[in-house]
Amino acid sequence: MPTVRNATPDDLPAIMGIQARCYRAIIPESAVSMGAKLAASPATCFVAESRGTIQAYLLALPWHFASPPCLDAPACHLPAAPDTLYLHDLAVAPEARGGGAAGALLGAFLDALDTLRLPRASLIAIQDSAPWWARHGFAPVALDSALAERLGGYGHGACYMQRTTMPSAPP
């Protein structure tokens, strides 16, 4: 089982290498854009590594549900009052698939969601990944015209999904 830790700027070359090998439905984001997301919210960005090699990464941002971030934006400024933990990107190196990295990263993401006490998690499923996300509690969101336009850059079949959090038990 890989070890999960918070991502650092030093991990960016490995993250970019994994991204380049994983995405075929979209043009990979630039290092500037990925670095901006990592710098904006280091507490919600993670890598999974084994034997000193990064096998996978997950970048997430506290954000506004109604307006997911644009792809490849050169800057990332977190909103003052987020209402979702937006899972921007989860990618596993092809040779590491099936080794538990995705599940371990998802666990770290859900722990961060719990820590932030946000009412939901959200993501845009691409490359036919919506069934995988559905198995992990995410459901498709009905799109208004603004959301549909925002998803346009994410490739054919992109699906905006959410997972609501369980309300905390009273003390």
C-alpha positions as a Python dict, from the first residue, in 0.01 Angstrom:
ca = {
    (1, 'M'): (0, 0, 0),
    (2, 'P'): (144, 339, -93),
    (3, 'T'): (205, 613, 161),
    (4, 'V'): (0, 931, 126),
    (5, 'R'): (133, 1271, 224),
    (6, 'N'): (66, 1634, 143),
    (7, 'A'): (210, 1738, -190),
    (8, 'T'): (488, 1998, -199),
    (9, 'P'): (621, 2220, -479),
    (10, 'D'): (912, 1975, -514),
    (11, 'D'): (660, 1711, -627),
    (12, 'L'): (545, 1915, -926),
    (13, 'P'): (777, 1747, -1183),
    (14, 'A'): (646, 1403, -1084),
    (15, 'I'): (287, 1530, -1087),
    (16, 'M'): (336, 1675, -1435),
    (17, 'G'): (489, 1350, -1559),
    (18, 'I'): (193, 1146, -1434),
    (19, 'Q'): (-57, 1395, -1576),
    (20, 'A'): (110, 1380, -1919),
    (21, 'R'): (78, 1002, -1929),
    (22, 'C'): (-281, 984, -1804),
    (23, 'Y'): (-487, 1234, -1999),
    (24, 'R'): (-605, 1182, -2354),
    (25, 'A'): (-947, 1358, -2348),
    (26, 'I'): (-806, 1698, -2253),
    (27, 'I'): (-485, 1889, -2311),
    (28, 'P'): (-280, 1852, -1992),
    (29, 'E'): (-262, 2161, -1776),
    (30, 'S'): (58, 2363, -1754),
    (31, 'A'): (301, 2342, -1465),
    (32, 'V'): (210, 2704, -1384),
    (33, 'S'): (-157, 2613, -1345),
    (34, 'M'): (-94, 2295, -1147),
    (35, 'G'): (159, 2475, -927),
    (36, 'A'): (-89, 2756, -860),
    (37, 'K'): (-349, 2505, -738),
    (38, 'L'): (-96, 2330, -517),
    (39, 'A'): (22, 2662, -371),
    (40, 'A'): (-336, 2781, -309),
    (41, 'S'): (-432, 2484, -92),
    (42, 'P'): (-140, 2263, 14),
    (43, 'A'): (-347, 2107, 294),
    (44, 'T'): (-585, 1951, 37),
    (45, 'C'): (-331, 1832, -221),
    (46, 'F'): (-170, 1489, -183),
    (47, 'V'): (68, 1242, -342),
    (48, 'A'): (88, 866, -299),
    (49, 'E'): (434, 718, -307),
    (50, 'S'): (597, 381, -275),
    (51, 'R'): (968, 320, -231),
    (52, 'G'): (1037, 691, -277),
    (53, 'T'): (855, 715, -611),
    (54, 'I'): (539, 919, -653),
    (55, 'Q'): (276, 694, -808),
    (56, 'A'): (-28, 920, -800),
    (57, 'Y'): (-154, 1261, -697),
    (58, 'L'): (-475, 1436, -599),
    (59, 'L'): (-524, 1813, -612),
    (60, 'A'): (-829, 1958, -437),
    (61, 'L'): (-947, 2309, -359),
    (62, 'P'): (-1204, 2457, -119),
    (63, 'W'): (-1428, 2622, -378),
    (64, 'H'): (-1775, 2745, -485),
    (65, 'F'): (-1993, 2456, -599),
    (66, 'A'): (-2179, 2659, -861),
    (67, 'S'): (-1860, 2759, -1042),
    (68, 'P'): (-1589, 2491, -1065),
    (69, 'P'): (-1241, 2619, -1156),
    (70, 'C'): (-1141, 2657, -1519),
    (71, 'L'): (-881, 2428, -1667),
    (72, 'D'): (-528, 2561, -1703),
    (73, 'A'): (-585, 2891, -1523),
    (74, 'P'): (-247, 3057, -1455),
    (75, 'A'): (-354, 3170, -1104),
    (76, 'C'): (-567, 3021, -830),
    (77, 'H'): (-731, 3234, -562),
    (78, 'L'): (-949, 3049, -313),
    (79, 'P'): (-1292, 3196, -242),
    (80, 'A'): (-1356, 3347, 100),
    (81, 'A'): (-1657, 3127, 175),
    (82, 'P'): (-1621, 2790, -1),
    (83, 'D'): (-1913, 2548, -2),
    (84, 'T'): (-1744, 2243, -156),
    (85, 'L'): (-1410, 2066, -158),
    (86, 'Y'): (-1353, 2046, -531),
    (87, 'L'): (-1143, 1749, -638),
    (88, 'H'): (-968, 1900, -936),
    (89, 'D'): (-748, 1611, -1038),
    (90, 'L'): (-671, 1254, -937),
    (91, 'A'): (-427, 1064, -1157),
    (92, 'V'): (-244, 736, -1106),
    (93, 'A'): (62, 640, -1310),
    (94, 'P'): (-34, 356, -1547),
    (95, 'E'): (215, 114, -1392),
    (96, 'A'): (76, 180, -1042),
    (97, 'R'): (-292, 119, -1120),
    (98, 'G'): (-457, -145, -905),
    (99, 'G'): (-209, -93, -623),
    (100, 'G'): (-433, 106, -390),
    (101, 'A'): (-304, 457, -463),
    (102, 'A'): (-640, 594, -583),
    (103, 'G'): (-827, 464, -280),
    (104, 'A'): (-560, 592, -41),
    (105, 'L'): (-572, 938, -200),
    (106, 'L'): (-951, 940, -192),
    (107, 'G'): (-934, 858, 180),
    (108, 'A'): (-703, 1156, 241),
    (109, 'F'): (-939, 1376, 38),
    (110, 'L'): (-1241, 1267, 243),
    (111, 'D'): (-1048, 1328, 565),
    (112, 'A'): (-973, 1682, 443),
    (113, 'L'): (-1341, 1730, 358),
    (114, 'D'): (-1433, 1625, 711),
    (115, 'T'): (-1171, 1858, 862),
    (116, 'L'): (-1298, 2154, 659),
    (117, 'R'): (-1662, 2076, 752),
    (118, 'L'): (-1787, 2161, 405),
    (119, 'P'): (-2131, 2030, 304),
    (120, 'R'): (-2015, 1849, -9),
    (121, 'A'): (-1735, 1731, -231),
    (122, 'S'): (-1748, 1787, -606),
    (123, 'L'): (-1553, 1695, -918),
    (124, 'I'): (-1574, 1677, -1293),
    (125, 'A'): (-1544, 1317, -1408),
    (126, 'I'): (-1368, 1282, -1743),
    (127, 'Q'): (-1248, 999, -1965),
    (128, 'D'): (-1541, 773, -1873),
    (129, 'S'): (-1456, 779, -1501),
    (130, 'A'): (-1809, 863, -1374),
    (131, 'P'): (-1889, 497, -1288),
    (132, 'W'): (-1575, 476, -1070),
    (133, 'W'): (-1674, 795, -888),
    (134, 'A'): (-2032, 670, -848),
    (135, 'R'): (-1898, 361, -669),
    (136, 'H'): (-1740, 604, -421),
    (137, 'G'): (-2058, 793, -343),
    (138, 'F'): (-2057, 1067, -608),
    (139, 'A'): (-2371, 1138, -810),
    (140, 'P'): (-2422, 1345, -1128),
    (141, 'V'): (-2538, 1706, -1087),
    (142, 'A'): (-2808, 1861, -1303),
    (143, 'L'): (-2639, 2127, -1515),
    (144, 'D'): (-2759, 2478, -1573),
    (145, 'S'): (-2627, 2664, -1878),
    (146, 'A'): (-2332, 2817, -1689),
    (147, 'L'): (-2216, 2478, -1558),
    (148, 'A'): (-2263, 2318, -1899),
    (149, 'E'): (-2046, 2589, -2054),
    (150, 'R'): (-1778, 2543, -1787),
    (151, 'L'): (-1765, 2169, -1857),
    (152, 'G'): (-1712, 2230, -2228),
    (153, 'G'): (-1333, 2234, -2194),
    (154, 'Y'): (-1323, 1902, -2008),
    (155, 'G'): (-1382, 1681, -2310),
    (156, 'H'): (-1674, 1478, -2444),
    (157, 'G'): (-1884, 1314, -2174),
    (158, 'A'): (-1754, 1523, -1883),
    (159, 'C'): (-1987, 1483, -1585),
    (160, 'Y'): (-2012, 1721, -1287),
    (161, 'M'): (-2063, 1512, -972),
    (162, 'Q'): (-2107, 1567, -601),
    (163, 'R'): (-2100, 1374, -279),
    (164, 'T'): (-2278, 1528, 17),
    (165, 'T'): (-2134, 1493, 362),
    (166, 'M'): (-2313, 1331, 649),
    (167, 'P'): (-2437, 1579, 908),
    (168, 'S'): (-2239, 1574, 1229),
    (169, 'A'): (-2401, 1400, 1522),
    (170, 'P'): (-2512, 1636, 1798),
    (171, 'P'): (-2280, 1646, 2100),
}
